Amino acid sequence: MKLERFRRDREADWRALEEAVESARGRPDRLGVQGVLRLGRLYRGAAADLALARRAFPGDPVLRRLEVLVGRSRSTVYAEAPVERETVGEFLATGYWRRVRERPVPLALAALLLFLPMALGAAWGIEDPGAAIGVVPEAFRGEGAASGDLDVGLGDQAAFASQIFTNNLQVSFLAFAGGLLAGLGTAVVLLFNGLFVGSLIGLSIDAGRGALLAELVIPHGVLELTCIVVTAAAGLRVGWALVAPGNRSRGAALTGEARSSIEIVLGTAPWLVLAGVVEGFVTGSGLGLAGALAIGVALGAVWWGLLAWRGGLRAAPATSP
């Protein structure tokens, strides 16, 4: 093939490719579906022309022009699709709930590991308070601890409720961090704290203070226990990635799961703050047991309702600007 004929026959496509690359500005999706298909066709043609020029016209400037054109076009043709990142508002409104809901098994397991020992601890506290008080931390005991009488100084109601909130806050983050021990740390934290809280409930009932304890902790406690379950489920996800990474390397599995799990913890943090606000303003306000139940159940219903509603929404498809 003669050089002049080669140039004349292919010049129009080379110019069209240059224009397409310029219009794309590194983003082939800017060209639309038909434009992307045309870009691919023009690029393949230019690559074939470059191979021909290297054989037939090695010393001609047309070779350099094609090398530059194909090089520029390659970076556009093979550009990765842009990653659509959620805004903080989108994450809190939808993304957080999808991440929590996408792994129902760790969520159910975390709930079981917390609430089963809680129920057993409550029964133990009622049946054998002298032994059950042994699992209650010193800060929650009083002068009657040796005989199994829970005297926690409930006269200072705000301080007592604050102790419980602080404990639950610590448990939430310990339960997540325990996932790094292949999930065993998370399980231990849940089992112990479930037993402790259940024993506290049982001892309170045995001492005739069950209604008072409920009034103190239910308004913020329902939401706090929910947050513990969620952060613990995030920890179990991390632990399972270490134990059973699947067809990925253990490091890759841990990295992938840790990102979603940390996002879950961050998304749960505002709800823990809300529980703290409720504890600060509601505890000791004299709402009575009915009012405390209404607030606690309402907050729990809002959280789980959002999980059922927002967690079931699909991610919006990415759109080209």
Secondary structure, 3 states (H helix, E strand, C coil): CCHHHHHHHHHHHHHHHHHHHHHHCCCHHHHHHHHHHHHHHHHHHHHHHHHHHHHHCCCCHHHHHHHHHHHHHHHHHCCCCCCCCCCHHHHHHHHHHHHHHCCHHHHHHHHHHHHHHHHHHHHHHHHCHHHHHHHCCHHHCCCCHHHCCCCCCCCCHHHHHHHHHHHHHHHHHHHHHHHHHCCHHHHHHHHHHHHHHHHHHHHHHHCCCHHHHHHHHHHHHHHHHHHHHHHHHHHHHHHHHHHCCCCCCHHHHHHHHHHHHHHHHHHHHHHHHHHHHHHHHHCCCCCHHHHHHHHHHHHHHHHHHHHHHHCCCCCCCCCCC
